[in-house]
Amino acid sequence: MRFLSIWKAVETNVPPTPEMMERMGQLIEEMTKSGELIATEGCLPSALGARVRKAGKKISVTDGPFTE
């Protein structure tokens, strides 16, 4: 099973503090050593995404996750 972890700032355009980065680094190291963490790549912008829907046997794909 795969999970996505997202850090969301309380204030816009405020990066994580050095302390938060240190804690995240420790968590990543611990989970990598235990074999639980297999990747830490980032996500692409939502504008590059697609929405896939299935209704019965019909599958439709539209550009981006949001309506035009």
Sine and cosine of phi, psi and omega as CSV:
sin_phi,cos_phi,sin_psi,cos_psi,sin_omega,cos_omega
0.00,0.00,0.64,-0.77,0.01,-1.00
-0.92,-0.39,0.57,-0.82,0.03,-1.00
-0.81,-0.59,0.45,-0.90,0.08,-1.00
-0.90,-0.43,0.80,-0.60,0.04,-1.00
-0.95,-0.31,0.79,-0.61,-0.04,-1.00
-0.84,-0.55,0.74,-0.68,0.12,-0.99
-0.99,-0.17,0.80,-0.60,-0.03,-1.00
-0.86,-0.52,0.83,-0.56,0.00,-1.00
-0.95,0.32,0.59,-0.81,0.08,-1.00
-0.95,0.32,-0.62,0.78,0.04,-1.00
-0.95,-0.31,0.55,-0.83,-0.01,-1.00
-0.92,0.39,0.65,-0.76,0.07,-1.00
0.87,0.50,0.50,0.86,0.06,-1.00
-0.94,-0.35,0.90,-0.43,-0.01,-1.00
-0.95,0.32,0.29,-0.96,0.06,-1.00
-0.90,0.44,0.49,-0.87,0.02,-1.00
-0.95,0.30,0.33,-0.94,0.07,-1.00
-0.84,0.54,-0.58,0.82,0.02,-1.00
-0.90,0.43,-0.67,0.74,0.03,-1.00
-0.91,0.42,-0.64,0.76,0.02,-1.00
-0.90,0.43,-0.63,0.77,0.03,-1.00
-0.89,0.45,-0.70,0.71,0.02,-1.00
-0.89,0.45,-0.66,0.75,0.02,-1.00
-0.91,0.41,-0.64,0.77,0.05,-1.00
-0.87,0.49,-0.66,0.75,0.03,-1.00
-0.90,0.44,-0.68,0.74,0.01,-1.00
-0.89,0.45,-0.71,0.71,0.01,-1.00
-0.87,0.49,-0.71,0.71,0.00,-1.00
-0.88,0.47,-0.72,0.70,-0.01,-1.00
-0.88,0.48,-0.72,0.70,-0.04,-1.00
-0.95,0.32,-0.52,0.85,0.05,-1.00
-0.92,0.38,-0.70,0.71,0.00,-1.00
-0.89,0.46,-0.57,0.82,-0.02,-1.00
-0.98,0.17,-0.18,0.98,0.00,-1.00
1.00,0.05,0.06,1.00,0.00,-1.00
-0.98,0.19,-0.55,0.83,-0.04,-1.00
-0.99,-0.13,0.83,-0.56,-0.04,-1.00
-0.92,-0.38,-0.26,0.97,-0.02,-1.00
-0.34,-0.94,0.47,-0.88,0.04,-1.00
-0.73,-0.69,0.43,0.90,-0.01,-1.00
-0.92,0.39,0.40,-0.92,0.01,-1.00
-1.00,0.08,0.08,-1.00,0.03,-1.00
-0.99,-0.11,0.46,-0.89,0.10,-0.99
-0.99,0.15,0.33,-0.94,0.04,-1.00
-0.87,0.50,0.54,-0.84,-0.02,-1.00
-0.88,0.48,-0.42,0.91,0.02,-1.00
-0.89,0.45,-0.37,0.93,0.01,-1.00
-1.00,-0.04,0.00,1.00,-0.05,-1.00
-0.99,0.11,-0.01,-1.00,0.05,-1.00
-0.61,-0.80,0.47,-0.88,0.06,-1.00
-0.96,-0.28,0.83,-0.56,0.01,-1.00
-0.94,-0.35,0.80,-0.59,0.00,-1.00
-0.81,-0.58,0.56,-0.83,0.05,-1.00
-0.80,-0.61,0.81,-0.59,0.06,-1.00
-0.79,-0.62,0.97,-0.25,-0.09,-1.00
0.92,0.39,-0.87,-0.50,0.04,-1.00
-0.98,-0.18,-0.04,1.00,-0.03,-1.00
-1.00,-0.01,0.76,-0.64,0.04,-1.00
-0.90,-0.44,0.75,-0.66,0.05,-1.00
-0.82,-0.58,0.57,-0.82,0.01,-1.00
-0.80,-0.60,0.80,-0.60,0.07,-1.00
-0.84,-0.54,0.49,-0.87,0.01,-1.00
-0.91,0.41,0.66,-0.75,0.08,-1.00
0.93,0.37,0.38,-0.93,-0.01,-1.00
-0.99,0.11,-0.15,0.99,-0.08,-1.00
-0.90,-0.43,0.41,-0.91,0.02,-1.00
-0.93,0.37,0.40,-0.91,-0.04,-1.00
-0.87,0.50,0.00,0.00,0.00,0.00
